[in-house]
Amino acid sequence: MTASRHMVETTLNGIPASRGIAIGLAFLVDRDLPEIRGSTSLDRGQVASEVARFKAAVKTADQELSRLIRRAPQEMGQHLYVLEMERSLLKDKLFYGRTIETIQKARVNAEYALKTTVDRVKAAFARIEDAYLRERGSDVASVYHRVLRNLMGGKAPEISAISRRVILVARDVSPAEASQLDLQHVLGFVTDLGGKTSHTAIIARTLGIPAVMGLPGASESIRTGDLLVVDGGTGVVVVNPDDETLARYEELRETDARAQARLAKGSHLPAATSDGFTVSVCGNMELKEEVVAVLDRGGDGVGLYRTEFLYLNRDGLPGEDELFENYKEVAELMAPRPVTIRTLDVNGDKVGRGLFSEQADNPALGLRAIRFCLAHPEVFQTQLRAILRAAAFGNVRLLFPMISGLPELLAAKKAVSAAADALDSRGVSFNPDPEIGVMIEVPSAAVMADVLAEHVKFFSVGTNDLIQYTLAVDRGNKHVAHLFESLHPAVIRLLAGVAAVCRDSGVRLAMCGEMAADPFATQLLLGLGFSELSMHPAAVGAVKNTVRALSRSRCEDVAARAVREKSAEDVRRLLAESSLSAPNGRSDLKSTPAAP
């Protein structure tokens, strides 16, 4: 491990995608193909053979993915749906049919037609506000790269053939490539592209592989044989560390390994403070297959089930039965644990291609979420009927996103009643009265919490949007993302105000934003009065462990002092100095947030 120790130490900063510390030699994976810059015009007689060439490349890609699914390690079991989804994309009408149509009508070569099609699809994903859904564009790119490689006669990276302990460095690592990782040899990975909510990052967290993503130029500046330190919790990559740095990270790695071993043992135990206050620690999910991860990681339920994915990447809308079967399966698998289903939260131009035309210059402030649903009751009613039917098979709770005031909430509840009446007239089994809650993610909802509390059973605070709207910061804009601050006093005061309403009204208070997943913030949230925290499943154990180390009475004292602080740094200093800080003393509050 000393091959490059004569080099100068360099520190790079990327997106912390999967926590843990890896130390090892870099191994560069080159999967780049020549850029498709222009098209080749075809004669009429060449079109059919070019279409056949494209179909053959797709067939080969399908066979490759099938082979990967069969050979995937046991740890990948819950994520094989990612590879199955890539297989389905191969024959998706927008991907497959549009490419063939472009070859035939424009008489261009398959490579150019494929690139044109995928560029259009990726642009559509890039406009999605929700970070988790926006990252699904990387799945389309993965399929594109696989088919393009087959068209151009290239070979796939032999990741599965790596026979020594290394840290992978690549422009990108696709979910299919991640499924080939040998845990005995791959210590971690670093990529130029990707983010915290990409499927590859999710797989890395499931497998427990430290990863730093979104580090531009890493694959160009790092060379095979360089000694690397990868800190997946902070997003730091140290290239050719000196002796002092190396010793420090080796100590951190050992400490972290011991802490993770303790967390694994306690993740299925209740999260109760030393003075008897129990917190429900739940998992966020988007796909039904992720139920396994929530259960395996010790989640007390599903605190946020995003329902957008079934509406994306298709020409029509999902039917009631399709939605019902999906929700029912999740409810049954989790029963008797609760499943909180959030109603559709996207812009109209992302739902059922060509059915709606709500293009907007600022979609984050436009016709999205509950606004879109109320403007299109036929879409809303279909989903509500499916949710009410599924609620007869488990402990289902209904959550409305982006409520900004009482009129919207009353209109949404009226829609639920209409859906119940329709189901009753059909004589089907359903639960007419599931628990109803609202997302507190718009500042006006936080201010009007006392009015909203009269009509719901629970609040679920989506901190990512609440912080974005409160501080007027686009967290996806690299020029201002540093101003996205979870511990800003204005944010804490809004949370404290909502918590006071909940104490007075008896409304249950939950949080499903990224702030809930950070043990550094746990003492503050418990002190404010949150009784449910929901997060990506990998964080459940750490938060539960932190809760058990806390006293609620002392948390309340810390929270009362935090509300009076004047800056985020003051709040951070207060939490750090408190004897109630997270056991490992580290915080990810400044890391790139995941979608609520």
N, C-alpha and C positions, 0 to 999 in steps of 0.2 A: 504493500500500500504506500510505498514511498517513491514510486516511479517519477512523480512530478514535483517532489517537495522543494526543488530548487526554484520553482516558479513563485511569483508574487501572489500573495493572498488577495482574492477578489470577492466581494460580497454582492450578490444579486438579490433583488426583491421581487417576488411574484405573488400569486394568489394562493393562500393556504387552502389546499383542496382536501388533504387527508392527514390528520395529525400523526405525530410520531417523528422520531429522529432516525435517519439512516446515514451511515458513514461507509463509503466504499468508492471503488474506481468507476469512472464514467464509461458507459458503452453507448456510442451513438448509433441510432437506428435511422437509416436513410430510406425513406419511402417516397421521396419526391419523384414526380414524373414531369416531362417537359410541359411547359405551359401551352395551352391551346390559344393561339393568338388570332388565327383566321380560319376561314372555312375553305373546303375544297369543293368546287362545283361538280355536280354529277350529271352525266347524260341520262336520258330517260331510262335507258336499258340498264344502268348501273344501280338504280334506286332499290330494286328488289333485293339484290345481293347485299347492299349496304344495310338494309333492314335486317336481313338474315344474319349478318355479322354482329349487329347490335344484340339481337335475340340470343345468339350463341354466347356472347359475353355475359349477358344477364343469367343465362342458364348455368354457366360456369361459376358465377358469383353465388348463385343459389346453392350449388353443390358444395362450394367452399364453406358457406355458413352452416349448412347441414352437418358437415363433417366437424366443424368447430363445436356445434351443439352436442354432438354425440361424445366428443372427447373432452368436454369441459370438466374441470375439477369439481369435486363435490361442493366446495365452498361457493362456487358460482351458481348453484342451483336456483336460488331465488332471483337471479338476474338474467337467466336465460331468455326471459321475455324480451330483453334488449336485442338479442340476436334474432329472435323470432320476428321482432318488429322490423329489423333491417330486411329480413326475408320478404316480409309483406310489402315493404317499400319498393322492392325490386319490381313488383307487378302492379304497383299503385298507378291508377289512371293518369295522375298528374306527372309522375316520373316516367313510367314505361310508355303509356299511350301518347303523351305529349312529345316525347323524344321521337317516336316512330312517325308521328304526324309531321314533325319538323323536317325529318329526313325526306319524307314523301313530298311535302308541299314546297319546301325551300330548295330541295335537291342538293343538300349539303351532306358532308361526311358525318358518320355517327358520333365521332368525338366532339365535333363542334355542336351538333344538335343536342347532345347530352349536356354539354357545358351551358348552352343557352337555357335549357330547361331548368337545370339545377340553380343557376344564378337567379332565376326568377323565384324559385321556391325559397332559396336562402334569404333573398331580400324580403320576402313576406314574413319569414320568421324573425328577421332582424328588427322589424317594426313592432314586435310584441313587447309590451311594457314589462310583463312578468318575466323576471330573470330566468326562472326555472324553465318556462315554456320557450323562451328565446333560445336557450341552449339546445333545444331539440333540433335546431338547424344544423348542429354539428353531426347529428345522426344521419341527416340527409347527405352531408358532405362525406361521411364515411362510406355510405353506399355508392356515391358518385365515384369516389377514389377507387373502390374495388372494381367497379365495372370498367372504368377508364383504364385501369391497369391491365385488365384482360383484353381490352380492345387494342392496347399498344404493345401487348406481349411481354409486359413486365412481370416480375416475381414479387410475391408478398414477403415482407420482412420475416425472417425465421426467428421470431421471438421465442417460440417454444424450444428452439434448439440451443439456446444459451445454456452453457454448462459450467459457468463460474459465477460467483457472487458479485453482482454489479448493480449500478444505478443506471437505469435507462435514461437517455437524453434524446428527445425527438421533437420535431416540429409539432407533432400531435400523436396521441396514442388513441386509437379508436376503441370502442367497446369490444369489438371482435378481437383486437389485438390484446386488450386487457384480459380477455377470457383465457388467453394462452399463457399468462404469466405463471412462471414456476416459482412458488413461494420459497423454495429452497435456494433459488439463485437470484431472483430479483428483489433487491433490498428496498428499492424506492424508484420513483421516476420524476423527471422534470420535463415540462413541455413548453413550447412557445405559445401555443394556443390553449383554449379551454378555460373553464372556470369552475367555481365551487359547486355549481348546480348541474354540471354536465354528467351524462351517464357514466363516463369514464371515472370522474371524481367519486361518484356514488359507489361504483364497483371497488375503487381503491379503498374507500372507507370500510366497505363490507369485508374486504380481504385483509384489512389492517396494514396496508402498504403506505408508508409516508409518501406524499406527493405534493409538489408545488407546480401549479399550472399558470398559464397566462403570463409567462416570462419572456417577452419578445427578444429574439436574438440568442436565446440560450443555446440552441442547436448549432449556432455559428461560432459563438465565443468559447464554448466548452469543447474539448477534444477527448477522444477516447484515451483512457489512461490517466486523465486528471483525477486527483483525489477530491471527492465532493462530500460536503455535509449538507443534508437536506432536512430542514426543519419544517415539516408539514403543518405544524400548529401556528407558525408565525409567517410562513411564506418566504423564509430566508434560505438562500443557497450560498454556501461558502465554497469557492473554488480554490483548491490548493491551500488549505488552512495552515497557518504556522503551528508550532508545537503547542503554544499556549491556548489557541483557539480550539485545536483538536482535543486537548485534554479537557477543556471546559465542556465541549459538546459530548464527549464520551461519558462524562459524569452525569450530564443532563439526560442522556439516553438511558443510562442505568436507572436513574431516579424515576424517569417516566415509565420505564418497563415495569418497575415494581408497583407504581401507582395504577397502571392499567390492569395489572393482575388483580389488584384489590378491587377495582371497579367491576371486573368481570364476575367476581364472586358475589358482589352485592347488588348487581343490576336487577335481580328478580325479587329483592326484598322491598318492603314498603319504604317510601321516602317520608320519614317522620322526624321532626326536630327533637332535640333532647328534652324539650318541655311538652311534647305530645301533640304538636300540630302536624297533621298529615297533608302532604301535597301530592296531587295526582300528576305524574310525569308521563306524558303521552308522546306519540310519534306523529310527525307529519308524513303524508304520503300523497302520491298522485295516481299510481297504477295499482290495481288490485293485488298484483304479485308482491307488492311491498309490505303486505300484511305480515308476511313471514319475518321480515326484518324487524318490524315493530315488536312482534311477539318474542323473537329470539333475543332482542336487546333488552327485554324486561319492561316494555312500554305498558302503561296502565290503561291504554286505550288509544284510539286515533283522535287526536285533538284537532286535526285539520285534514280533511280529504278533499284535495283539489279535484274538480270534476271537468276541467277544461279539455283534457287530452282526447276524450272520445269525440269532441267536436272539431278537432283540427285535422288537417291533411286529408280531407274528404270533400266530395262535391256536394253531398246532401247532408241533412241533419240526422243524428241518431234517433231511432224510434223509441217509444216508451218502453217496449219490451227489452230492447238492447240495454238501455240504461238500468232498468229494473234488475235484470239478471246480474249486471255488474255490481250494483249497490247491495243486492241481496247476498251475493257471495261474500262480500266484505263484512256485512253485518253478521252473517252466520259464523264466519271464521273468528270474529272478535268476541262474539257473545260469551258472557254477559257484559263484557267491557264496552264502554261507549264508543260510538263512531260518529264524529261530527262532520256532516257533509255540507260543504260550502257550495252554494248555488253558483251557476256559471259566472265567471269573472274574466271576460275578454271583451275586446272591441268587436263590433259587428262585422268588420271586414275580415276577421279571422274565422268566422263561423259559417260553414256551408258556402264554399266558394261560389261567388256569383249571385248568392241569394240576398245579400245586403250590400249596401254601398256607402257605409258610414266612414269615409276617409276623413281624417282630421289632421290639422297641423300639430295639435298637441293632444294626442290620444289619452294621455294620463289624466287630463281634465275634461275629457269628452264623454261620448255616449258609451260607457263601459259598465260592466258589472250589473248592479241592480237597475241602473238607468236603462241599459240595453234590454234587460229582461222585461221591465215594465213597458217599454216601448214596443216590445214584440211578445205579447202575451201568449201567442201560440207556442213559441219556443219555451217560455217559462212554464206554461201549464204542462207540457210534456215532461219536463224534468221534475216538477213538483209531484205529479202523479206517480212517477217512478220512485221517488224518494219515499212518499207515503206508503206505497206498497211494500218497499223494502223494510220500512220501519216496523212492519208486522213480524219480521223475522229476527229482530235484534234490538239492541239499545241504540237507536238512531236519533241523533240530534240534528236540527236544521239550522244552518248559519247563513245569514244574508250579508254579502260584502258591500262595502262602500256606501253604507247608509249615511246620509248627511243630515237628516232631520226626520221629524215625526211623520210628515205626509208620506214619504217613501216607505217607512216601516209599516204604516197602516195599509198602504196599497199592497205591499208584499204579503201581509197577513191575510188580506182579503183574497188575494190570489190563492193562498193555501186553502182557504175555505172553499173557494170555487173548485179547486182540484179535488178536495174531499167529496164535495157534492157529486162531481162527475163520476168518481169511483163508486160512490154509494149507489148511484143509479144503475151502474153496471153490475153490481152485486159481487165485486171482487174483494178479496181480503186486503185490508190496509189499516194503518194506525192513524186515526183522524187528528190525534193530538200529541205529536212529538214535541220535545222541548225545542223552543225557538230562541235563537240568540242573534245578535248583530255584531259585525266586525266594528271595532272602534279603530278606524284608520284614517278618518277625515277629521281635522281639528274641530269642525262644527259638531260632530257627533260627540266628541269628548266634552265640549262645552255644554251640550244639551243632554248629557247623560242622565240627569235626573228625570227628564221628560221621557226619554226612551226606556228607562228602567221600569216604568209602569206597565210596559207591554211585552216584556221578554223575561226569560228565565236566566239568561247568562249573557255576559259580554266576553268577546274574544278580541284582545288588542293585537292588531297587526302592526308591529312597531316599524317595519320597513317603510310602509307607505305613510304611517303617521309621522315618522321623522322626516321623510321626504317632503311632505306637504307642510309640516310645521316650520321647517327651516328653509323651505324653498330651494332644495338641493336635489338635482338629478343625480342619483347615486350611480348612474351609468356613464356620467360625463367625467372624463378623467381630469378635467380642469377644476372641477368643484367637488369631486367625490370625497376629498379629504375633509370637507365641511360636514359630511354626513356623520353626525355625532350622537350616539345612543345616550350618552350621559349629559347632554346639553340640559342645563337647568330648566329651560322651557318645556322640554320633553318630560322631565321628571315631575314638574308641577302639573302638567296635563294628566299624567298617570296617577298622581296623588289625588287629583280632583275626581277622576273616575272611580278610584278606589274608595273614596269617602262616600260617594253615591251608593256604591255596592254595599258598604257596611250599613248604611241607613235603610236600604231597601230590601236587603236580603238577596240581591241578584249575585249569582256566582261570577267570580272574576277570573278569566283565563288569559293567557298570552300565547300566540302562535308565531310571533316574529322571531328573527334571528337572535334578538337579545335574550330570549328565553333559553337558548342553548348554551349561553356562556356562564360557567360556574362563577366567574368573577362578579356577575350581576345578580346572582341568586339571592344573596343576603338582602340586597336592596328590594328585589321583587317580593320576597316573603314579608319584609317589613312593611311594604306598602299594602299588602293584603291579598296578593295573588294566591289562589288555592289550586290552580292548574297551570302547568307549563307544558307546551307542546313544541317539538323540535325534530330535526332529522334523527332517525333512530340511533345513530352512532353516538349521539351526545347524551342519551338517556342515563347511562351508567354514571357518567361524571357528575351530572346534575343531582341524581339521587344520592350519590356519595356525599356531595356538598351539603345537601339538605340535612342529612343525618349528623353532620358535624356542627350544625347551627342550633342556636337557641332563638326561638321566635321573639321573645321579649327583647333580646339584644338586637335582633334584626330591626325591630320597630324603632329602637333608639337610633340606629344608623340611618334608617330611612327618614326619620324626623329631622335629623341633622342635614341629610343630603338635600332635602327640599329647600333648605335655607342657603345653600351654597350659591355662589355667583358665577361660577364657570365650570366647564366640564372637567378641567384639570383639577379643580378643587374637589369635585365629586370623586374623581379617580383617586386622588391622594387620600381622601377619607376612607374609601373602600380598601385601598392598599394597606393603610396603616391600622385598620381595624383587625383585631385578633380573629375576626370572623371571615377573613378573606378566604378565597378558594384554597384548598389544600396544596395545590402545586404553585400557587402564587402567580399564575400566568393568566393573561386575558386575551381573548380574540375579538374584543369589542371594536377594534379598528379595522378588522378584516372585512373583505368584501361581503356584503350581506346576501343571504339566500332569500328567494321569494317566499312571502308568507303563505 
